Structures are given as C-alpha cells and as structure tokens.
C-alpha cells in the first residue's frame, strides 16, 4: 500500500513556474504537493524573498530573442483559452506589441533585443504575422504618441498583456482541481533521509513532507534560498517599476512598447512602456520600467529583502516623467509611484530546466517567466516524473550553468555583463 503522506512530486515555489508545474503534474495523475508563500501584504516591513510576478502586467508576444523563448510562449498561449475556460479566471488583455528602435543602427546601442530583422525573422519562423513600420507609418498608427525622429518599429497586433497574478490564480485553481495539495509556507531545506530514495521537504515552521521528486521553482531567489547544493549562474537584480496613474483604460490609445530610444548617438531610454492596466487598488496605471536594472545587483536574502523595503529606485520617477512628457505630451498623469521588482538573467538568455541531482529538478526562466510559464511547467513536470527528457526540443538547450564556489552577482557583473549594451536585459521586466 502506498504511503498517503508521501507525494510523487513536491514543487517548491508557488509563482508562475511552480503553479504551472504542479498543475501539469497533477493532471497527469501524479500526487503533488505545492509549497510556497503567498504574496507579502507589507512591502515596507518585508523580510523574506520576493517574486517578479507580484505585478499586473507582462507582455505576451513573440518579439523576443532567442527564438526558443518565443516558441515556449507560443506553446503556452495555445493552452490559455482552455485554462481560462476551465477556471473562469481571465488573465489576458489584448494589446499591440510594438518594438521601437532607431532606423539606423548606432554603435554601442545595438542589441538582439532591438534588432528588427531578427525579431521579424523569429516571428516568421513561428508563423506569426508582424508589421514592419517605417517612421511615418509608426507616427500614423499611433497619433497620440510622439516618437523620437528616425525611429521605426516592428509590431505584433495580436499580442496580450498577461496578468501574472491572474495567471498564478488560474494555474493554481487548475492544480487544486486536479488534486494538488497547497501549503503556504517557505521551504528552508531539502534533505535526503538515510535509506530513503526520496526527498524530505522542510518548512520554516518545522513541518515536513516527503516526495519521490522535487522541482525547485523559486525564480530569481533560487540562489538566495540555499536549497540547492551549489549555486546557479543567475545574476539577480532589484528592478524598479514606475506606475503612472491615468484616468482609465481609454486615457490614451497606445500599444505596449519595448523601446530603445536613441538621440545623437546616446541611449535615452531602454525598456518597456505598457498600455493602461488596472491594479488591485482599482486604479489604472501605465507601467514603465527602464534601464536602471544593472544598478542593483543582489545576493542573498538580506539584500533582496532590503531592496524590496526601498520600494524601488526613486530616481526612476524623474526619468519616467521626462519620457512620458515627450512620448505622450497630451496625457494627464494623476500620480506616479515606484514598486520593487526582482528579476534575473541567464548567460544563454534561455531558461534553466535541468536536474540538480537524481531527485531534484531546478527551473528558472531568466527573462520572460510569465508568458512562457505554462509550457516550462509542463516540461519541468515531465522531466521530474518521467525521469528522462521526452520533448522534441533538445534538453541541452535548457542546461543549467553551475557556479564556482564564492560566485556572486556583483562579481559576475564585473567579469561578464558590464559589456552588455543598454537594454540587453530589459526583457526581464517585460516578462
């Protein structure tokens, strides 16, 4: 007789990746435990880790690099309608996704994130229609906006703004309906009991569970949790989101934009400007997140918690005010405030989806976790439960890079990432 207190799979982390993994595992017939804290209510007094999914808006589109990222998003999107129908939770808002960039490449500012030919070619490979807009066509398409002279765009008209909180609720509802057990605790240790082929999952409260396999899906906080025997090469950053309050969804007719704004050979802005989204306080905000990402490398729980308590970088308020004044000169902004965000990167720009050992799978999406989460969760559940990789995509594409002892985000930045052009990592905030 099977042990009712033992699970086929324990998933650590209840964000987009964790809930998706639990849902797909449970729907395959496995017994699943999902353990992870809920979103903290008090930012000012925050003491633990944090998730970038504590937000209302991420782009869901194919204008991404590398190509495999967009493929994962397309696979996820194919299942969204069914997930919405089954749970009654709609987490998608239609938008145009428009990547705006200089019409002529400028030395020192080029990046695959903002290479119009690469983005269009990737979309074509996936069978997704996009438009190439010259300067005049861009201005005519969005007359309320004032773009920097000499800038052009690539546009996907059937994109979405994805609500990460809504996605998590939907994945969780489906997981629970399939029999997943949810525990709102923080896991502090994974143990290998003597004489046992499974894993013991230990919570901060002292509660313990056993499972044959574990998936660690703790995102940008993975290294900070200390759950793995070795660190991943995943630089972690404290990013800032600026929320500009507007009167409502019709305050301005605009797309959601990834933007590289260059003036006289100098990058003025690299980041995202999102069309109005309603937040939990009932108000409507434009979300802006720019190129301050690399200013805040973080290592460990204490640094993460301290960053969250700041509420974000106040200097981004003035930068955003200047950007919106030029981009949307007729827009009435009622108020502006910052929110903290936690993001990470991988050297390959691809997710990590790999085994840490024979009982543990680790999954981290360094850049676009929300829009690709459902497919990544499906792959993670399959790897953990089947024991082998069965997808046509080679598993090596998602191989984790393991760090040497003493590795830190700050040290990695000094050694590798300082050469990245402005805007290279802004997709982490776009989702």
N, C-alpha and C positions, 0 to 999 in steps of 0.2 A: 504494500500500500504506500502511496506517495505521502510525503510529509506536507501537511497543509500549511505549515509555517515557512516553507521553502519555496522560492519562486524560480521559474525558468530564467527570468531576466529581471535585474534591478537596473533602473535608469536613474542616474544621479544628475539633477538639474531639470527644472520644470519650465524652461523657456521654449522658444520655437522648436529647437532641435530635439530637446528632451521629450516634449509632449508628442511631437510627431513620431519619434522613435517608439515611445510607449504605445501609441495608437496603432501603428503598423504591426508591432509585435503582438499585441493583444488580439488584433483582428486576424492574425494568422493562427490563433489558437493557443498561444503561449500564456502562461501565468506571469503577470507583470506587476512589479512594484515600481512606482514613480515617487521619488523623494526629492523635494526641493522647496525652499521657502517661497512664500508669496511676495509680491512687491511691497517693499517697506512703505509704511504710511508717513514716516517722518524723515525727510531728507536732512534737515538741519542736525538731527541727532544720530545720524546713521553711523553704524559701527562695523558693518559686515561688507560682503562683496556686493556687486551691482551688476545690472544687465542692461545692455543697449536696447533691449526690447521693451523697456519701460517707456513707451512712446506711442504716438498715434499714427505715424506716417513713415512708410518706406516705399521707395519706388519698386514697382514690379514690372520689369521690361526686359528687352533683350539687348539694349545698347550698353553692353558690358564687355570686358575682357577678363580672362581669356574666354574662348568660345565655350569651354565646358561649363563655365558658370551659367551662361545663358541657357545651355541645354538643360541643366538641372532645374532652372527656373521654369522652362517650358514644360518639363515633365510635371513639376509641381502644379503649375497652372491648369493642366489638363484635369486635375482632380479637384480643383477648388469648387466648381459648381456642385459636385456631388457632396463635398464636405459642408457647404453652406446649406444645401437642401436637407441634409440629414440632421444637422444641428440647429438650424434656424438662426445661425449667427453669421451675419454678412459682414465681412471684413475688407471688402473691396470697393473702391470708389474710382470710376473711370477718369482717366486723365490723358492728356498728350504728354509723352516723354520727349523732351527736346534737349539735345546736347548742343550747346552753343560754344563756338570756338573761333579763333582767328581764321580768316580765309587764307592767309599766308602763314606758314609755319615760322615761328620766331625762335631763334637759337636760345636754349636754356629753358624753354617753357613747353617743349613738345613732350607728349606722353601718350602711350597707347590708350589711356583713359579718354583722351581727347584727339584721337586720330579718326577723322570722319570716314576715311576709306576702310579702315579696319573694322569700325563699328558697322558700317553698311555691309561689308563682306560677311561678317558673322551673322547678321540678320538674314542675309540671303541664304546662307548655309542652312539655317533653321526654317526657311520658308516663311519668314515674317516680313511683311511689306513695310518699308520705311521710305521716307521722302528726304531728298537732299535739297535744302533750301539755300538759295544764294542770299546776299544781303537784302536785296529788295523784296524777295519772296518772304523772308523772315519778318521784315517790318510789316508787310501787308497782312500776314497771317495773324499777327498779334498787335493790333494798332495801339493798344493801351500801354505797350511796353516800349522803352527807348533803349535799343541795344547799342553797344559800342560800335562806332564806324569800323567797317572792314570785317565784321564778324558774320559767320554763316552758321548753318545748323544741319543736323540730321534728326529726323522726327519719326517716332512711332506713335501713331494715332490711337491704337487700341491697347494702350498701357493702363496700369492701375496704380493708385495709391493704396498700399496694403497697410492695414492697421495691425501692428504686431501684437498688441494686447488682444484684439479680436481674434487673430489667428490662434494665439495660445488658448483662448477660451474655447474655440471651435475644436482644435486638436484634442484638448483635454476632455471636452464633452464626449467626443467620439471614443477616446481611450477608455473613459469611465464606462460608457455604454457597452464596451467590449469586455469589461471585467477587470480593468486595471485598478489596483489599489493605490490611492494617493495619500501621501504623508507630507504635511507641510513642516518639514524640518530641514536643517542644514546638516549635510553629511560631513563628518570630520575625519573619518578614517575608513579605509578598506583593508580588511585583514584576510589572511589565508590561514584558516584554522588547521592545526596539525591533523593529518589523517583525513582531511576533507578535500574533495576536488573542487569545491565551490569557493565563494567569497562571502565574508561577513561584512555587512554594511553597518557602520556605527554612526549614530546621530549625535548631535551636540547634547541632547537630553540624556544620552546614555542608552536610548532604545537601539535594538539590534535586530537585523534580519539577515537571512541567508539566501543566496541565489547561486544558480549554476554559472551565470554570466552577468557581467556588469557593463553598462555603457556609461561612460563619463561624458556628459554633455553640458559642461559648465562654462562654455564660451570664453570670453576674454579673461575671465577669472580663473581659468584652468590651472595655471601655474600657482596662483595665489592660494588655491585650496589645499595644496600639498597632498592630494590624493594619489598622485602617481609617483613611482619610484624615481623618476627623472623628469627634468623639465623639457617642455617643448620649445622650439624656436618660434615663439609667438610674441612679438613685441606688443605691449599693451599700452593704450593711451587714454588719457582723460580728454574727451572731446567736449565741445560746447555746442549746444543747440540754442539758437535765439528764436523766440516766439514773438512775432509781431501781430498784435491783436487787430482784427479788422471787423467791420460791421456784420459780415456774414459771408456765405458761400458765393454770393453774387457781387461782392465788393469790387472784384476785378475779374475780367475774363483773361485767364492766363493758363499756360501749361505748367508742368513741373519740369524744372530745368537742372541739368548738370551743366555748369558754366565755367569756362575758362576765359576770363576777361583780361585782355592784354592791351596796354596803352603805351605807345612809344617804346616798345620792346620790353616793358616791365609788366609782370603779372600783378593785376589789381585785385583780382578775386579768383579763387578756385574752389568750387564747392557746389552746393545744391540750394535751389530756391524752390520750395514746394507750394503748390496752389493751396488755397484755404482748406483747412481741416478742422473739424470740431473736436475739442479736447474734453476730458472728463468734467471740467468746470463749467461746461455748457457754452464756452466762448469759442470763437473761430480765430484761428491763427495761421499766418504764413510761417512756415518753418524755414530757417536759413541756417546752414552750417558751412563754415568756410575753411580756410586753410591754416587754422591755428592748431591743427591736430598734433603735429610733431613737437609742439612746445611743451607737452605734458606727458612724458614717458612715466609709466607707473610700474612699480614692482612690489608685490606683497599686499596683504590685506590692509595693513595700516595705511599705506599710500593710497590705495583705492578708496578706502573709507574717508580719508582726509580730503581727497579730491571731490568726492560726492558732496561732502558737507559745504564745500565752497559754493555749490550751486552753479558752477560754470565760470568761465572767464569773463569778467565784466567788460574787458576791453573789446570783446566782440560786439557789444551793443553799439558802439560808435561806428565800427566798420559796417555793421548791418544797416544802420541808419543812413550812412552815406551811399551804400549800394542801392537801397530801395528808393532813395530820393532821386537817383539817376535813372534807375530801371523803371520805376513806377511813379512818375512825378505827380500824378493826379490822385494817388492813393492816400486815403486818410487812415493813418495808423493811430489807434486809440492808446496803445501802451506797448511796451516791449519788456521782455524779461528773458533770463537765461535759464537753461536746465542742463544738468550734467549728463554726460553720456559716456559709456565705456565701450571701446572698440579695440580690435586687434588686427594684426596683419600676419600673413604667412609669406615666406620668401618666394614661393611659387605663385602667389595670388590665387591658389586653388584651396579648397577645403582640405583639412586633415580628416581622413576617415580610415583609421588604421588600428591594428592591435598593439596595445602596450605590452601585453603578455597573453598567455593562452586562455585567460579568463576575463580579460578586460579589453574593451574597445573604447577608443577615445575619438571623439568627433568635435571638430572646431571649424566653423565657417568664418574665415578671417575678414570677409568684406560684405557679403550680401546674405546674411543668415536668414532673414525673414522670408524673402521671396523664394529661396531655394530650399527652405527648411523641410517641407513635406517630403521631397524626394531624397534629401540627405538622410532624413529619419528612416525612410523605407530601406535605404541601402545599409544604414547602421544596424537596423533590426535584423536584416538578412545576414549580415556578416556575423553578428553575435550569436544568432540562433542556429544558423546552418553550419557555422564553423569554417566555411570556405566562401570565397567570393564567386558569385554567380552572374553578375551583371555583364553585359557586353562591353561596357567601359572597362579598361584595364584598372585593376586596383592600384597599380603603381602610380597612376595619375594623382591619387589622393594620399600617397605615402607621407607619414609624419616625419618631420625633421626634428631629431632629438638633440638637445643642447649639451654642451660640456658642463662639467661642474663649475659653479660660480657664474653661469650665464645670467645677464640682466638685460632688461630692455634698453637702459641707458647705454650700456656697453655695446650692445648690438647696433644701436643708432650710430654711435661714434665710428664703428667699424664698417657698417654696410649701408645704412639707409640715408645718410646725410647727402648722398648723391642723387637721391630720387628727386625728380622735378616737382615743383609745386603742383598740387592736385593729384599726385600719384595715388594717394591713399584716401582721397575724399569719398570714394565709393563706400568706404566702411560706414559712413554716416548715412549714405543714401539707402543702404540696406540691400 
